[in-house]
Amino acid sequence: MPTITSSSPRAVASDITRQALIGLSLTAVHHAYGAYVYRTPWRYHVLLIAIPAAALIVGSQAVVRADPRGMKGAIARWTFLVTTVVVPVLSFGVFEGLYNHVVKNALYFTGTATTMMMRLFPPPSYEMPNNLFFEITGMLQVVPAALIVRHLVRMIRVHRPTGGRVRDGALTVRRGGLDSGG
């Protein structure tokens, strides 16, 4: 079993939570700003996703730390993992940040035909790049998502199964499921 030199499973779970909260906050600010600037109040819907996701991530991590064993801990670990991967990584990092902003800006600034841009990014859901703050905050959503993935990979590689023992109540992914320990 590899030795853990830089951080415990609990520290990695805290890193994941911190990056998730940064990503959720950044996305909320980005959409609130977009709603105001583009007069598209429907963009506020992201708050209805980001706030509950943040509560689930923080709450499930707290449950795992307080009571890592048994069904309650297992449900909390899966809630943490699924919520973190689905919302800040896939929805906000990959779709919103990467596709809606990085790809859109790359295509726009490399001269992709307007007809293609309108097909890939149809108004009014999308705005062509015309506001630096909106585009930068949109593209930045990729960063916390990538860091979450990095931490999850580190958790999977470094924190191997401990035979079911719980060492510090942190979240650890193991083959066949999640384990608390490391």
C-alpha positions in Angstrom: 0.0 0.0 0.0 1.4 3.4 -0.9 2.2 5.7 1.9 0.4 9.0 2.2 3.0 11.8 2.4 1.2 15.0 1.7 -2.4 14.8 2.9 -4.9 12.5 4.6 -8.1 11.3 3.0 -9.9 13.8 5.2 -7.7 16.6 3.7 -8.4 15.4 0.2 -12.2 15.4 0.9 -11.8 18.9 2.3 -10.0 20.0 -0.9 -12.7 18.5 -3.0 -15.4 20.3 -1.0 -13.5 23.6 -1.1 -13.1 23.4 -4.9 -16.8 22.4 -5.3 -17.9 25.4 -3.3 -15.6 27.7 -5.3 -17.1 26.3 -8.5 -20.6 26.6 -7.3 -20.0 30.2 -6.1 -18.3 31.2 -9.3 -21.2 29.8 -11.4 -23.7 31.6 -9.3 -21.9 34.9 -9.7 -21.5 34.3 -13.4 -25.2 33.6 -14.0 -26.4 36.4 -11.7 -24.2 38.8 -13.6 -25.4 37.4 -17.0 -29.0 37.7 -15.9 -28.4 41.4 -15.0 -26.3 42.4 -18.0 -28.3 40.5 -20.7 -31.7 41.1 -19.0 -32.3 37.3 -18.9 -33.7 36.6 -15.4 -34.1 32.9 -16.3 -30.3 32.6 -15.6 -31.0 32.9 -11.9 -32.2 29.3 -12.1 -28.6 28.3 -11.4 -29.0 29.4 -7.8 -31.8 26.8 -7.4 -29.1 24.2 -8.4 -26.0 25.6 -6.8 -27.3 26.3 -3.3 -28.9 22.8 -2.7 -25.8 21.2 -4.2 -23.5 23.1 -1.9 -25.7 22.1 1.1 -25.6 18.4 0.0 -21.8 18.5 -0.5 -21.1 20.1 2.9 -23.8 18.2 4.7 -22.8 14.8 3.4 -19.1 15.4 4.2 -20.1 16.4 7.7 -22.1 13.2 8.2 -19.2 11.1 7.0 -16.9 12.8 9.4 -19.3 12.4 12.3 -20.5 8.9 11.6 -18.5 7.2 8.9 -19.7 3.7 9.5 -22.8 1.9 8.5 -25.6 2.8 6.1 -25.7 6.5 7.1 -22.1 6.9 6.3 -22.4 5.0 3.0 -25.4 7.1 1.9 -23.5 10.3 2.8 -20.4 9.2 0.9 -22.4 8.4 -2.2 -24.3 11.7 -1.9 -21.0 13.5 -1.7 -19.5 11.8 -4.7 -22.6 11.9 -7.0 -23.5 15.5 -6.1 -19.9 16.7 -6.6 -19.4 14.9 -9.9 -22.8 15.7 -11.4 -23.1 19.4 -10.4 -19.8 21.3 -10.1 -17.8 18.9 -12.4 -20.1 17.8 -15.2 -22.9 20.4 -15.3 -20.9 23.5 -14.4 -17.3 22.6 -15.3 -17.7 20.5 -18.4 -21.0 21.8 -19.9 -21.2 25.4 -18.7 -17.5 26.2 -18.5 -15.9 24.1 -21.2 -18.6 23.9 -23.8 -20.6 27.1 -23.2 -17.5 29.3 -22.8 -14.1 27.8 -23.7 -15.3 26.1 -26.9 -17.6 29.0 -27.8 -14.8 31.5 -27.4 -12.3 29.3 -29.2 -14.6 28.9 -32.2 -15.7 32.6 -32.2 -12.1 34.0 -32.1 -10.8 31.6 -34.7 -13.4 32.9 -37.2 -16.0 30.0 -37.2 -18.9 30.9 -39.6 -21.8 32.7 -38.0 -24.3 30.1 -39.1 -22.3 27.4 -37.4 -22.0 29.5 -34.2 -25.7 30.1 -34.2 -26.4 26.4 -34.6 -24.0 25.4 -31.8 -24.9 28.3 -29.5 -28.4 29.5 -30.3 -29.7 32.7 -28.9 -31.2 33.6 -26.5 -29.6 30.8 -24.4 -26.2 31.9 -25.6 -24.5 35.2 -26.1 -21.6 35.7 -28.5 -18.5 37.0 -26.7 -19.1 40.7 -26.0 -18.5 41.0 -22.2 -15.1 40.2 -20.8 -16.2 39.6 -17.2 -19.0 37.3 -18.3 -16.7 35.2 -20.6 -13.8 35.0 -18.1 -16.1 33.9 -15.2 -17.7 31.4 -17.6 -14.3 29.9 -18.7 -13.0 29.9 -15.1 -15.7 27.4 -14.1 -13.4 24.7 -15.7 -10.7 25.3 -13.1 -12.4 24.1 -9.9 -14.0 21.2 -11.9 -10.6 20.1 -13.1 -9.1 20.4 -9.6 -12.0 18.3 -8.2 -11.2 15.6 -10.8 -7.6 15.8 -9.9 -8.4 15.3 -6.2 -10.8 12.4 -6.9 -8.1 10.7 -9.0 -5.6 11.2 -6.2 -8.1 9.8 -3.7 -8.7 6.7 -5.9 -5.0 6.1 -6.5 -3.5 6.9 -3.2 -6.0 6.0 -0.6 -6.4 2.2 -1.1 -8.8 0.1 0.7 -8.0 -0.6 4.4 -9.9 -3.8 4.8 -13.0 -2.0 6.0 -11.2 -0.2 8.8 -12.0 3.5 9.4 -8.9 5.6 10.2 -10.0 9.2 10.1 -13.6 9.3 8.9 -12.7 10.7 5.5 -14.1 9.8 2.1 -12.1 7.2 0.2 -13.1 5.6 -3.1 -12.4 1.9 -3.4 -13.2 -0.7 -6.0 -16.8 -1.6 -5.7 -17.8 1.5 -3.8 -16.8 4.2 -1.4 -15.1 3.6 1.9 -14.4 5.9 4.8 -10.8 5.7 5.8 -7.6 5.6 3.9 
